[in-house]
Amino acid sequence: MCGIAGVIGPRGDAALAERLAALLRHRGPDGAGTLVTERATLVQTRLALVDPRPHALPWSDGRFTLLFNGEIYNHRELRRELTGFPFSTETDTEVAFAALRRWGSAALSRFEGMFALFFWDEATGEYLAAVDPLGVKPFVYHEGPGVFAFCSEAGPLIEAGVVPFRPSEEGVAEHLTAPYFALCPFANLKRLPGGHYLTARGLMPYRCVARNEDLLEALRRSVRTSTPAGLFLSGGVDSSLLAALAEPGLPAFTIDYGAMDYADSLIVKSDDVPYAKQVAAATGHPLTLVSTADYGEALQRTLGANDQIAAWEQEVSQYLLAEAAHRQRCKAVLVGDAADETHYGYGFLLDPARIVSPRPLLDFFGYLPLRRMDAAGHFTEKYEAEAVAAGHSWETPGGHLRAVSYLIRQRWLARLLHNGDLQLMAHSVEGRVPFADPTVLALADGATPEEALGKRLLRTVAAGVLPEAIAWRPKSALTKNLAGRETVHRLFRAAWAERGELLAPYVDADFVEAMGPPQDDRETGLRFRLLATLTWFTRWESI
C-alpha cells in the first residue's frame, strides 16, 4: 500500500520529488523512492504488506516505470501465467509491472484487488493511469498545457506547488447541498473514476473477468486472499459476514460513544456495541471498543485529514477506528464498505415515494439555501440526467429504483470509498474491501433489484454462517456521536465568526446567522457541512 505522485512534461525536479515524498509519508512510512528524468518527476512511498523486504521504488527497468498503490490479490496466479519474466521479488507490484509490459491495458481486466497505478514509458512519453473497478484507491490528476500531474491525494499537489488552489463553484455548491453525492470541489483537479484507465488519448472503461463461483465462496476467497491484520466490526451483516469468513484471531475494532437515543437519527438506528460483542465472541476475534474523551478535537483532526470537503460525521468514527488500529500495529483492516451500495441495502430504497427522483433524498437529508442557484432544483436535474444518460428511466417504479441505485453506486459509494481511504491512510492503515471483488460485484449485478432489495441475497448467504439476529439485523449506518451536536454547533459558530466571509459567494448569510443550536440530526448535518466547508477553504487558502 502506497502513496504515488508525479509530474509529466517539464524536466524532472529532484527538490519537488522530495517535497512530494514527504507529503505522502503517511501513506507509506516503510519506504520511499523517487525517479527524476528528462520528462518526469515520479514519487512513491510504501506501506509494506506483500514481501516486506526493502526494494527500489518506484519499480523501473530503465525505460518503463510503474507507480503502484494497492494490492493485486491474485498476483500469485498471474505470476504463473507470466512465464519468462525475470522476477526478483515476491511483490504484487512486480507482477503488475510484468503484466502491463506483456498485455498492456488488457492486464487490468485480469487484476483482482484494489489499486491505483501509473505506468510510464520514458522513451515515448506514453502513459497509462488506472484504478480498480470501484475506485477503492484514489487517483486525482491535473491536465494542463504541456503538463500532466497526479497523486493519491489532492493535498500534496497543492502543498508542493504543483497546482494552485482553485475551488470549483459548482463543486462547493454540491458539497453544501448533497455532500454524499459530491465528488470533487477543485476546479483544476479531476478524479479518475472506478473501472477506467486514462492515456493521453482519453478516458476508457474496462471490465474485470469474474470467476464462476457462488456468492459465499467468492466472498470467502476475497477475504482470505487479502492480507488483513484486523477488522472494523459494526455488528451489522456486512462486517459480521467478513468476520465470520476471516481466520479467527484478528483484532476487531468497534466505535463506542455510549448509550444514545436514536429516535430522530436519519440513518443511524441502533447502537453497534452489543451486536459487535456478540459477533466477536461467535467468530473468535478479540474486540476493542474505541471512544474519545475529546470529540471536538477528534472532529477537527478528521476534517483536516480529508483533502476534500468532509461529507458526513461518520468520518470521525472512521478516523478514530483507524487511529486505534494503528496503535495496535494493524497495517490493514477488513471493512464492510460497498455492500449496501451494490446490494440495495439502504432503507430509503424501500420507500417508493423517496426514490421517485433525487429530490426527495435531498429533502430527506436537508440542504442549505444558496445565493446563486436553486441548489435542490439544479442538482436534481443534474442527477436525473446522469441516470438517463446511463440508460435508466424515471418513468416507472422499477425505473426509479434502478436510477437511484445507479446514483448510489456511482456517487455515494465513490464518496464513501474516498473518505474511508483518506481517514484510514491518515494513520497508515489500509482498508481492505472484499465486497469490491470483481466476482462479488458480478454476482451482485446479476440479481435483479427486486430479488436483492434490502440485501436479501447477502443476508440469505450470511444466515448460513452467522446468528439469525445478526444476518437479518435492520440496516443502521456507522455510529456517529449524537451527543456531539452541541460540539458541532459550537465549532461551526466559531468558524463562521472567524472566517464566514469565505462562504459569502455561496450561502445566504442571513440564514446562516439565524441558525441556533440544532434540534435534530438533519439540522446538525447542515452545521457539519458548513464547518467542513470552512475548514477546507481555510486549509487550502492559507497555502
C-alpha positions as CSV (number, residue, x, y, z in Angstrom):
1,M,0.0,0.0,0.0
2,C,1.4,3.3,-1.0
3,G,1.2,6.9,-2.0
4,I,2.0,7.8,-5.6
5,A,2.6,11.1,-7.3
6,G,4.1,12.5,-10.4
7,V,4.5,15.4,-12.8
8,I,4.9,14.6,-16.5
9,G,6.1,17.2,-19.1
10,P,8.5,19.6,-17.5
11,R,12.1,18.5,-16.9
12,G,12.3,16.4,-13.7
13,D,12.7,18.3,-10.4
14,A,14.5,16.5,-7.6
15,A,13.5,19.1,-5.0
16,L,9.9,18.7,-6.0
17,A,10.2,14.9,-5.7
18,E,11.4,15.2,-2.2
19,R,8.6,17.6,-1.2
20,L,6.0,15.2,-2.6
21,A,7.6,12.2,-0.9
22,A,7.5,14.0,2.5
23,L,3.8,14.9,2.0
24,L,2.9,11.3,1.2
25,R,4.8,9.7,4.0
26,H,1.6,9.0,6.0
27,R,0.5,6.7,3.1
28,G,3.8,4.8,3.1
29,P,6.0,5.0,6.2
30,D,8.0,1.9,5.3
31,G,9.9,3.2,2.4
32,A,10.1,5.9,-0.3
33,G,11.8,6.5,-3.6
34,T,11.9,9.0,-6.5
35,L,12.7,8.9,-10.1
36,V,13.7,12.2,-11.8
37,T,14.2,12.1,-15.6
38,E,14.3,14.5,-18.6
39,R,10.5,14.1,-18.9
40,A,9.2,13.3,-15.4
41,T,9.2,13.6,-11.7
42,L,7.9,10.4,-10.1
43,V,7.4,9.6,-6.4
44,Q,6.3,6.5,-4.4
45,T,6.1,5.8,-0.7
46,R,5.4,2.3,0.6
47,L,3.3,0.6,3.3
48,A,4.9,-2.9,3.2
49,L,2.5,-5.8,3.3
50,V,3.3,-8.2,0.5
51,D,7.1,-9.2,0.6
52,P,8.1,-6.6,3.2
53,R,11.8,-6.8,2.2
54,P,13.2,-3.4,1.0
55,H,13.3,-2.9,-2.7
56,A,13.8,0.0,-5.1
57,L,10.9,2.5,-5.5
58,P,9.3,3.2,-7.9
59,W,9.6,-0.1,-9.9
60,S,11.6,0.6,-13.1
61,D,13.6,-1.2,-15.7
62,G,15.2,1.9,-17.1
63,R,12.6,2.6,-19.7
64,F,9.3,1.6,-18.2
65,T,8.3,2.7,-14.7
66,L,5.3,1.6,-12.5
67,L,4.0,3.5,-9.6
68,F,1.5,1.3,-7.8
69,N,-0.8,1.8,-4.8
70,G,-2.9,-1.1,-3.6
71,E,-2.8,-4.9,-3.8
72,I,-3.4,-7.4,-6.5
73,Y,-4.9,-10.4,-4.6
74,N,-4.4,-12.9,-7.4
75,H,-0.8,-11.9,-8.1
76,R,0.5,-15.4,-7.5
77,E,-1.8,-16.8,-10.2
78,L,-0.7,-14.1,-12.6
79,R,2.9,-14.8,-11.8
80,R,2.5,-18.4,-13.0
81,E,1.0,-17.1,-16.3
82,L,3.8,-14.6,-16.9
83,T,6.4,-17.2,-17.8
84,G,9.8,-16.0,-18.9
85,F,9.7,-12.8,-16.9
86,P,12.8,-12.5,-14.6
87,F,11.0,-11.9,-11.3
88,S,13.3,-10.8,-8.5
89,T,10.8,-10.2,-5.6
90,E,7.6,-11.7,-4.3
91,T,5.7,-8.4,-4.6
92,D,2.4,-7.9,-6.4
93,T,3.9,-4.6,-7.8
94,E,6.5,-6.6,-9.9
95,V,3.7,-8.8,-11.1
96,A,1.6,-5.8,-12.2
97,F,4.6,-4.4,-13.9
98,A,5.2,-7.6,-15.9
99,A,1.5,-7.9,-16.7
100,L,1.4,-4.4,-18.1
101,R,4.5,-4.9,-20.1
102,R,3.1,-8.1,-21.7
103,W,-0.6,-7.4,-22.0
104,G,-0.8,-3.6,-21.9
105,S,-4.2,-2.2,-20.8
106,A,-5.7,-5.7,-21.2
107,A,-3.9,-6.6,-18.0
108,L,-6.4,-4.5,-16.0
109,S,-9.2,-6.9,-16.6
110,R,-7.1,-9.7,-15.0
111,F,-6.4,-7.9,-11.8
112,E,-8.4,-8.8,-8.7
113,G,-7.9,-6.4,-5.9
114,M,-7.8,-2.6,-5.4
115,F,-5.3,-0.3,-6.9
116,A,-4.4,3.0,-8.4
117,L,-1.4,2.9,-10.8
118,F,0.6,4.9,-13.3
119,F,2.6,3.2,-16.0
120,W,5.2,5.3,-17.8
121,D,7.3,4.9,-20.9
122,E,10.2,7.3,-20.7
123,A,11.2,6.6,-24.3
124,T,7.9,7.6,-25.9
125,G,6.3,9.7,-23.3
126,E,3.2,7.5,-23.3
127,Y,1.4,6.7,-20.0
128,L,-1.4,4.7,-18.6
129,A,-3.2,5.6,-15.4
130,A,-5.9,3.3,-13.9
131,V,-7.9,2.5,-10.8
132,D,-9.8,-0.7,-9.7
133,P,-13.4,-1.3,-10.7
134,L,-14.9,0.7,-7.9
135,G,-12.1,3.2,-7.4
136,V,-11.3,2.0,-3.9
137,K,-7.8,3.5,-4.2
138,P,-8.0,7.2,-5.2
139,F,-6.2,8.9,-8.1
140,V,-6.5,12.6,-8.7
141,Y,-5.0,14.4,-11.7
142,H,-4.4,17.7,-13.4
143,E,-4.1,18.2,-17.2
144,G,-2.7,21.5,-18.4
145,P,-0.7,22.8,-21.4
146,G,2.4,20.6,-21.6
147,V,1.9,19.0,-18.1
148,F,0.1,16.1,-16.5
149,A,0.2,15.8,-12.7
150,F,-1.3,13.1,-10.5
151,C,-1.3,12.0,-6.9
152,S,-3.1,9.7,-4.4
153,E,-4.5,12.8,-2.7
154,A,-5.2,16.3,-3.9
155,G,-3.4,17.9,-0.9
156,P,0.3,17.2,-1.8
157,L,-0.2,18.6,-5.3
158,I,-1.3,21.9,-3.8
159,E,1.1,22.0,-0.9
160,A,4.1,21.2,-3.1
161,G,3.1,24.0,-5.5
162,V,2.3,21.7,-8.5
163,V,-1.1,23.2,-8.9
164,P,-2.7,26.3,-7.2
165,F,-5.8,26.0,-5.0
166,R,-8.8,26.7,-7.2
167,P,-12.2,25.9,-5.8
168,S,-15.0,24.9,-8.2
169,E,-18.1,27.0,-7.6
170,E,-20.3,24.1,-8.8
171,G,-18.3,21.6,-6.7
172,V,-18.5,23.6,-3.5
173,A,-22.3,24.2,-4.0
174,E,-22.7,20.5,-4.5
175,H,-20.9,19.7,-1.2
176,L,-23.2,22.2,0.6
177,T,-26.3,20.7,-1.0
178,A,-25.6,17.0,-1.3
179,P,-22.2,16.1,0.1
180,Y,-23.0,12.3,-0.1
181,F,-23.2,12.7,-4.0
182,A,-20.4,15.3,-4.4
183,L,-17.1,14.1,-5.9
184,C,-14.6,16.9,-6.4
185,P,-14.7,20.6,-5.2
186,F,-11.5,21.5,-7.1
187,A,-11.7,23.4,-10.4
188,N,-8.3,22.2,-11.7
189,L,-8.3,18.6,-10.5
190,K,-10.2,15.5,-11.6
191,R,-10.8,12.2,-10.0
192,L,-10.2,9.1,-12.1
193,P,-13.5,7.1,-11.9
194,G,-13.6,3.4,-10.9
195,G,-13.2,0.9,-13.7
196,H,-11.4,3.3,-16.0
197,Y,-8.0,3.9,-17.4
198,L,-6.5,7.1,-18.8
199,T,-4.0,7.8,-21.5
200,A,-3.0,10.9,-23.5
201,R,-5.8,9.8,-25.9
202,G,-8.5,10.0,-23.3
203,L,-10.5,8.1,-20.7
204,M,-11.6,4.5,-21.3
205,P,-13.6,1.9,-19.3
206,Y,-12.6,-1.7,-18.7
207,R,-14.2,-4.7,-17.2
208,C,-12.7,-7.3,-14.9
209,V,-13.1,-11.0,-15.6
210,A,-15.4,-12.7,-13.0
211,R,-14.9,-16.3,-11.7
212,N,-17.5,-19.0,-11.8
213,E,-18.4,-19.1,-8.1
214,D,-21.3,-18.6,-5.8
215,L,-21.5,-15.5,-3.5
216,L,-20.4,-17.2,-0.3
217,E,-17.4,-18.8,-2.0
218,A,-16.5,-15.6,-3.8
219,L,-16.5,-13.6,-0.5
220,R,-14.6,-16.3,1.3
221,R,-11.9,-16.2,-1.3
222,S,-11.8,-12.4,-1.4
223,V,-11.4,-12.3,2.4
224,R,-8.8,-15.0,2.6
225,T,-6.6,-13.8,-0.3
226,S,-6.0,-10.3,1.0
227,T,-3.6,-9.7,3.8
228,P,-5.6,-8.1,6.7
229,A,-4.3,-7.6,10.2
230,G,-7.6,-6.6,11.7
231,L,-11.2,-5.7,11.0
232,F,-13.7,-2.9,11.7
233,L,-16.7,-4.6,13.2
234,S,-20.1,-2.8,13.4
235,G,-22.2,-5.8,14.2
236,G,-24.1,-5.2,11.0
237,V,-24.5,-8.0,8.5
238,D,-21.7,-6.7,6.2
239,S,-18.7,-6.5,8.6
240,S,-20.1,-9.5,10.6
241,L,-20.0,-11.7,7.5
242,L,-16.4,-10.7,6.9
243,A,-15.6,-11.6,10.5
244,A,-17.2,-15.0,10.1
245,L,-15.2,-15.7,6.9
246,A,-11.8,-14.4,8.1
247,E,-9.3,-16.5,10.0
248,P,-10.1,-16.2,13.8
249,G,-7.9,-14.1,16.0
250,L,-7.9,-10.8,14.1
251,P,-8.2,-7.8,16.3
252,A,-11.6,-6.2,15.8
253,F,-12.5,-2.5,16.4
254,T,-15.9,-1.1,17.2
255,I,-16.8,2.6,17.8
256,D,-18.4,3.3,21.2
257,Y,-19.9,6.7,22.0
258,G,-22.0,5.3,24.8
259,A,-25.8,4.8,25.0
260,M,-27.7,7.3,22.9
261,D,-31.3,8.0,21.8
262,Y,-31.6,7.3,18.0
263,A,-35.2,8.3,17.7
264,D,-34.6,11.3,15.5
265,S,-31.5,10.0,13.7
266,L,-31.8,9.8,9.9
267,I,-29.8,6.7,9.2
268,V,-28.1,5.5,12.5
269,K,-30.8,3.4,14.0
270,S,-29.1,1.4,16.8
271,D,-26.0,1.0,19.0
272,D,-23.4,-1.2,17.4
273,V,-21.7,-2.3,20.6
274,P,-24.0,-5.2,21.8
275,Y,-24.1,-6.7,18.3
276,A,-20.4,-6.3,17.7
277,K,-19.7,-8.1,21.1
278,Q,-21.9,-11.0,20.0
279,V,-20.2,-11.4,16.7
280,A,-16.7,-11.1,18.1
281,A,-17.4,-13.8,20.6
282,A,-19.0,-16.1,18.0
283,T,-16.2,-15.6,15.4
284,G,-13.2,-15.6,17.7
285,H,-11.9,-12.0,17.2
286,P,-10.7,-10.0,20.2
287,L,-12.7,-6.8,20.3
288,T,-11.5,-3.3,21.2
289,L,-14.1,-0.6,21.9
290,V,-12.9,2.7,20.6
291,S,-14.0,6.0,22.1
292,T,-12.7,9.5,22.6
293,A,-12.5,11.9,25.6
294,D,-12.5,15.0,23.4
295,Y,-14.9,14.8,20.5
296,G,-14.2,18.3,19.3
297,E,-10.5,17.7,18.9
298,A,-11.2,14.4,17.1
299,L,-13.7,16.2,14.8
300,Q,-11.2,18.9,13.9
301,R,-8.4,16.4,13.2
302,T,-10.8,14.4,11.0
303,L,-11.8,17.4,8.9
304,G,-8.2,18.2,8.4
305,A,-7.4,14.7,7.2
306,N,-9.8,14.8,4.2
307,D,-8.3,16.5,1.2
308,Q,-11.9,17.2,0.0
309,I,-14.7,18.7,2.0
310,A,-15.7,16.1,4.6
311,A,-19.2,14.7,3.7
312,W,-20.6,13.3,7.0
313,E,-20.0,13.0,10.7
314,Q,-19.3,9.3,10.5
315,E,-15.8,10.2,9.1
316,V,-14.9,10.9,12.7
317,S,-15.7,7.3,13.6
318,Q,-13.6,6.0,10.7
319,Y,-10.7,8.3,11.8
320,L,-10.9,7.1,15.4
321,L,-11.1,3.4,14.4
322,A,-8.0,3.8,12.2
323,E,-6.1,5.5,15.0
324,A,-6.9,2.6,17.3
325,A,-5.8,0.1,14.7
326,H,-2.6,1.9,14.2
327,R,-1.9,1.8,17.9
328,Q,-2.2,-2.0,17.8
329,R,0.2,-2.1,14.8
330,C,-2.5,-3.1,12.3
331,K,-1.4,-2.1,8.8
332,A,-4.6,-3.4,7.1
333,V,-8.2,-4.0,8.2
334,L,-11.2,-5.6,6.6
335,V,-14.1,-3.2,6.1
336,G,-17.7,-3.8,5.0
337,D,-17.8,-0.9,2.6
338,A,-19.6,-1.3,-0.8
339,A,-22.1,-4.0,0.4
340,D,-25.0,-1.6,0.8
341,E,-24.4,0.3,-2.4
342,T,-24.1,-2.9,-4.5
343,H,-26.8,-5.0,-2.8
344,Y,-29.6,-2.4,-2.4
345,G,-29.1,-2.0,1.3
346,Y,-30.3,1.4,2.2
347,G,-33.6,1.7,3.9
348,F,-34.7,4.7,1.9
349,L,-34.8,2.5,-1.2
350,L,-37.7,0.7,0.4
351,D,-39.9,3.8,0.3
352,P,-41.3,4.3,-3.2
353,A,-42.1,8.0,-2.5
354,R,-38.5,8.7,-1.6
355,I,-37.0,7.4,-4.9
356,V,-39.3,9.0,-7.5
357,S,-36.4,11.4,-8.2
358,P,-33.3,12.6,-6.4
359,R,-35.2,15.5,-5.0
360,P,-36.9,13.6,-2.1
361,L,-33.4,12.4,-1.0
362,L,-32.2,16.0,-0.9
363,D,-35.2,16.9,1.1
364,F,-34.7,13.9,3.5
365,F,-31.1,14.9,4.4
366,G,-31.7,18.6,4.1
367,Y,-29.9,21.3,2.2
368,L,-28.8,25.0,2.6
369,P,-30.3,27.9,0.6
370,L,-27.5,29.1,-1.8
371,R,-27.2,32.6,-3.2
372,R,-26.7,32.0,-6.9
373,M,-28.8,29.0,-7.6
374,D,-31.8,26.9,-6.7
375,A,-29.5,24.2,-5.5
376,A,-32.1,21.5,-4.9
377,G,-33.6,22.0,-8.4
378,H,-30.2,22.3,-10.1
379,F,-28.7,19.2,-8.7
380,T,-32.0,17.2,-9.0
381,E,-31.8,17.9,-12.8
382,K,-28.1,17.0,-12.9
383,Y,-28.5,13.7,-11.2
384,E,-31.7,12.8,-13.2
385,A,-29.8,13.5,-16.4
386,E,-26.8,11.4,-15.3
387,A,-29.1,8.4,-14.7
388,V,-30.9,8.8,-18.0
389,A,-27.5,9.1,-19.9
390,A,-26.6,5.7,-18.3
391,G,-29.7,4.1,-19.7
392,H,-32.1,4.4,-16.8
393,S,-35.6,5.9,-16.7
394,W,-37.6,7.9,-14.2
395,E,-41.0,6.8,-15.7
396,T,-41.9,3.7,-13.6
397,P,-41.4,2.5,-10.0
398,G,-38.9,-0.1,-11.2
399,G,-37.1,2.6,-13.1
400,H,-37.0,4.8,-10.0
401,L,-35.3,2.0,-8.0
402,R,-32.7,1.3,-10.7
403,A,-32.0,5.0,-11.4
404,V,-31.5,5.9,-7.7
405,S,-29.4,2.8,-7.2
406,Y,-27.2,3.8,-10.1
407,L,-26.6,7.2,-8.4
408,I,-25.9,5.5,-5.1
409,R,-23.2,3.3,-6.7
410,Q,-21.6,5.9,-8.9
411,R,-21.7,8.8,-6.5
412,W,-22.4,7.8,-2.9
413,L,-20.1,4.8,-3.0
414,A,-17.3,6.7,-4.7
415,R,-17.6,9.3,-1.9
416,L,-17.7,6.7,0.8
417,L,-14.6,4.9,-0.5
418,H,-12.7,8.1,-0.9
419,N,-13.5,9.2,2.7
420,G,-12.5,5.8,4.0
421,D,-9.2,5.8,2.2
422,L,-8.2,9.2,3.4
423,Q,-9.3,8.7,7.1
424,L,-7.5,5.3,7.3
425,M,-4.4,6.3,5.4
426,A,-4.0,9.3,7.7
427,H,-2.9,6.7,10.2
428,S,-1.0,4.5,7.7
429,V,-3.8,1.9,7.8
430,E,-5.1,0.2,4.7
431,G,-8.8,-0.6,4.3
432,R,-9.5,-4.0,2.6
433,V,-12.9,-4.1,0.8
434,P,-13.9,-7.7,-0.1
435,F,-17.3,-6.5,-1.4
436,A,-15.4,-4.7,-4.2
437,D,-14.0,-8.1,-5.5
438,P,-14.9,-8.4,-9.3
439,T,-16.7,-11.7,-8.8
440,V,-18.6,-10.5,-5.9
441,L,-19.6,-7.4,-7.9
442,A,-20.6,-9.5,-10.9
443,L,-22.8,-11.7,-8.7
444,A,-24.5,-8.7,-7.2
445,D,-25.0,-7.2,-10.7
446,G,-26.6,-10.5,-11.9
447,A,-29.5,-10.2,-9.5
448,T,-32.5,-8.0,-10.2
449,P,-33.1,-5.1,-7.8
450,E,-36.4,-6.8,-6.8
451,E,-34.5,-10.0,-5.9
452,A,-31.8,-8.3,-3.9
453,L,-33.6,-5.3,-2.4
454,G,-32.7,-4.8,1.3
455,K,-29.6,-7.0,0.8
456,R,-31.9,-10.1,0.7
457,L,-29.4,-12.2,-1.2
458,L,-26.5,-11.2,1.0
459,R,-28.5,-11.8,4.2
460,T,-29.5,-15.2,3.0
461,V,-25.8,-16.1,2.5
462,A,-25.0,-14.6,5.9
463,A,-27.7,-16.6,7.6
464,G,-25.6,-19.8,6.9
465,V,-22.6,-18.6,8.9
466,L,-24.0,-16.0,11.4
467,P,-26.7,-15.9,14.1
468,E,-30.1,-15.1,12.6
469,A,-30.4,-11.9,14.6
470,I,-27.2,-10.6,13.0
471,A,-27.9,-11.8,9.5
472,W,-31.3,-10.1,9.5
473,R,-30.5,-7.1,11.7
474,P,-32.1,-3.9,10.1
475,K,-29.7,-1.6,8.4
476,S,-28.0,1.0,10.6
477,A,-25.3,3.4,9.4
478,L,-21.9,3.5,11.1
479,T,-22.4,5.1,14.6
480,K,-21.8,8.8,15.0
481,N,-21.8,10.8,18.2
482,L,-25.3,12.1,18.5
483,A,-24.3,13.6,21.9
484,G,-21.8,15.7,20.0
485,R,-24.4,18.0,18.4
486,E,-23.5,20.9,20.7
487,T,-19.8,20.4,19.8
488,V,-20.6,20.6,16.1
489,H,-22.6,23.7,16.6
490,R,-20.0,25.4,18.8
491,L,-17.2,24.7,16.3
492,F,-19.4,25.8,13.4
493,R,-20.3,29.1,15.1
494,A,-16.6,29.8,15.9
495,A,-15.5,29.1,12.4
496,W,-18.3,31.2,10.9
497,A,-17.4,34.2,13.1
498,E,-13.8,33.9,12.2
499,R,-13.9,33.2,8.5
500,G,-17.5,33.1,7.3
501,E,-16.7,35.6,4.5
502,L,-15.1,32.6,2.7
503,L,-18.6,31.3,2.0
504,A,-20.1,34.7,1.1
505,P,-20.3,33.8,-2.6
506,Y,-22.2,30.6,-1.8
507,V,-24.6,30.7,1.2
508,D,-27.4,33.0,2.4
509,A,-25.5,34.8,5.2
510,D,-28.7,35.9,7.0
511,F,-30.0,32.3,7.0
512,V,-26.7,31.1,8.5
513,E,-26.5,33.9,11.1
514,A,-30.0,32.9,12.3
515,M,-29.1,29.2,12.8
516,G,-29.4,28.4,16.5
517,P,-28.5,25.1,18.3
518,P,-29.5,22.1,16.2
519,Q,-32.7,20.4,17.3
520,D,-32.3,17.1,15.3
521,D,-30.0,15.1,13.2
522,R,-30.8,16.9,10.0
523,E,-30.0,20.4,11.5
524,T,-26.7,19.0,12.9
525,G,-25.8,17.8,9.4
526,L,-26.3,21.2,7.9
527,R,-23.9,22.8,10.5
528,F,-21.4,20.0,9.9
529,R,-21.4,20.8,6.2
530,L,-20.7,24.5,6.9
531,L,-18.0,23.7,9.3
532,A,-16.4,21.2,6.9
533,T,-16.5,23.6,4.0
534,L,-15.0,26.5,6.1
535,T,-12.2,24.1,7.3
536,W,-11.5,23.1,3.7
537,F,-11.3,26.7,2.4
538,T,-9.1,27.7,5.4
539,R,-6.7,24.9,4.9
540,W,-6.0,25.5,1.2
541,E,-6.4,29.3,1.1
542,S,-3.5,29.6,3.6
543,I,-1.0,27.9,1.2
